[in-house]
Amino acid sequence: MPTCAGALAALVAAEHALLLVASVLPEGDRRLREAAPLAAAAAEARIEGLHADG
């Protein structure tokens, strides 16, 4: 089971990778804005899971 700190680091790394990819894609900024609500909901669910695990 991942630690809370490790899971948080993985989330930050994933967000950083997404921003890097979006910066080189055509219309990357628009795609990122469109995905933001889904990403926020997914992050909230993961954080709740971390709190539930310990």
C-alpha positions as CSV (number, residue, x, y, z in Angstrom):
1,M,0.0,0.0,0.0
2,P,1.5,3.4,-0.9
3,T,2.1,5.9,1.8
4,C,0.2,9.1,2.0
5,A,3.3,11.1,1.1
6,G,4.1,8.8,-1.8
7,A,0.6,9.0,-3.2
8,L,0.7,12.8,-3.0
9,A,4.0,12.8,-4.8
10,A,2.6,10.6,-7.5
11,L,-0.4,12.9,-8.0
12,V,1.9,16.0,-8.2
13,A,4.1,14.2,-10.7
14,A,1.1,13.2,-12.8
15,E,-0.2,16.8,-12.9
16,H,3.3,18.0,-13.9
17,A,3.5,15.5,-16.7
18,L,0.0,16.6,-17.9
19,L,1.0,20.2,-18.0
20,L,4.2,19.4,-19.9
21,V,2.2,17.4,-22.5
22,A,-0.5,20.1,-22.8
23,S,2.2,22.7,-23.4
24,V,3.2,21.0,-26.7
25,L,-0.1,19.8,-28.0
26,P,-2.2,21.8,-30.4
27,E,-4.9,23.5,-28.4
28,G,-3.4,22.0,-25.3
29,D,-4.5,24.8,-23.1
30,R,-8.1,24.4,-24.2
31,R,-8.0,20.6,-23.6
32,L,-6.5,21.1,-20.2
33,R,-9.3,23.6,-19.2
34,E,-11.9,21.1,-20.4
35,A,-10.4,18.3,-18.4
36,A,-9.9,20.4,-15.2
37,P,-13.3,19.6,-13.7
38,L,-12.8,15.8,-14.2
39,A,-9.3,16.0,-12.8
40,A,-10.4,17.9,-9.8
41,A,-13.1,15.4,-9.0
42,A,-10.7,12.5,-9.5
43,A,-8.1,14.2,-7.2
44,E,-10.8,14.7,-4.5
45,A,-11.8,11.1,-4.7
46,R,-8.1,10.0,-4.3
47,I,-7.6,12.3,-1.4
48,E,-10.7,10.9,0.3
49,G,-9.3,7.4,-0.3
50,L,-6.1,8.4,1.4
51,H,-7.9,9.7,4.4
52,A,-10.0,6.6,4.6
53,D,-6.9,4.3,4.4
54,G,-5.2,5.9,7.3
